[in-house]
Amino acid sequence: MISAEKNDLMTRVGHDTPAGKLLRRYWQPVALAEELNGPRPLKPVKLMGQDFVLFRDAEGRLGLLDRDCPHRGADLAFGRLESGGLRCAFHGWLFDATGQCLETPAEPAGSKLCTRIRQSAYPVVEKSGVVFAYIGEGEPPAFPDFDCFVAPDSHTFAFKGLWECNWLQALEVGIDPAHASFLHRFFQDEDTSESYGKQFRGASADSEMAITQVLREYDCPDISVAPAPYGMQLTTLRKLSEEQTHVRVTNVVFPQTFVIPMSSEMTISQWHVPVDDTHCYWYAIFTSFTGPVDKQQMRDQRLGTIELPEYTSRKNKRNNYGYSVEEQLNQTYTGMGTDINVHDQWACESMGPIQNRTREHLGTTDKGIVAYRRMLLDAIDSTMAGDAAPMRPDAAQASTLTGPPSIDGVASAAKVASYCRDADLARRQGSDWARARLAD
């Protein structure tokens, strides 16, 4: 268990909180690029309790401004997108993507007022279908050469969903390899050839064994945690026999991203981004090492449980997450359907808006969570002391941060230690875009 003071220190993300100040030193997803499609490419966004307006101007430039007009505080999210930028509907003040005021039309002829007005603006960049923003002090870090950022657009797909809970308990579900054997347990195994776009429904690499069977029948994994230049790597072993071991390698990219295998051909890079203290969005970039992603199929699958325009879950605490007694008895461990995002959402939201960690009792399989919390608290302490935030690479350092390798497969007993390295290399050598990067 952890003290109430430390729990607050890790979870609260307001502008003047220690964790909030730390998280603002990193790029944060604020929207999917698809949300700026249509005749009015503008949307209000909230990030760590702050309100912004995101837009794309007539020249295609992205802008992120504080939402309140610096004139008299009217809502810029209702502004007019015009040539040059965003015009406030109250008095017609016009701002460009950098926040510079270009016009104050009601002022007398010859007025220079607009030259002295600048709205707070923040760096924004689009990567693999996600719009990232930097709202911290100083220069932002460079983007690492991770697979999700360097794969061609045809081989990535981005999506998101809203959860009604604190960001930390949402992130920690991805740092917990043991839960998949229970929370995501299915009593029957589907045809693995029909698993495209679904997590935990295919076959493990180098095997015809369904992942659902592995998780169901081998529910006491051996978990190890190792530091990595980007954060940490978790290796989870399930001994299938004297000759074979199931190996699953996942990663935590500090401060709030995990990279995990979705299937033998795809990985998931997922951020848990605070809207405020009690809500967060997950943003996921799916990266294919084989053929182009079928984006329409992936999108349609997710829209089966996600409601637009806010990307809220149709199965939620107001309808008991679709819970069925009959299903729980005969089909799934939770009785909440086959979408594992719903399972995770229930687990995280059921802890309350902000988990009370003073009442928890961690076990051996929680070693990843323990290691991450230590990393987070150390980073908060160092930044509070005035030191630089960790793992903020410059351009040269970012080019050395690749992968990270994320594998789910079956290894022979003699090759368990080298399986992740060997399987990752084989996958890259068989991938057109990843193989080309190996030659660089």
Beta strands, then each sheet from edge to edge (+ up, - down):
strand 1: 28-32
strand 2: 42-47
strand 3: 50-56
strand 4: 62-66
strand 5: 80-82
strand 6: 85-87
strand 7: 94-95
strand 8: 101-103
strand 9: 124-127
strand 10: 130-133
strand 11: 145-146
strand 12: 156-163
strand 13: 222-228
strand 14: 231-239
strand 15: 244-253
strand 16: 257-261
strand 17: 266-276
strand 18: 279-288
strand 19: 306-307
strand 20: 312-313
strand 21: 402-403
strand 22: 407-412
sheet 1: 1+ 10- 9+
sheet 2: 2+ 3- 4+
sheet 3: 5+ 6- 7+ 8-
sheet 4: 11+ 21+
sheet 5: 12+ 18- 17+ 16- 15+ 14- 13+
sheet 6: 12+ 18- 17+ 16- 15+ 22-
sheet 7: 19+ 20-
end
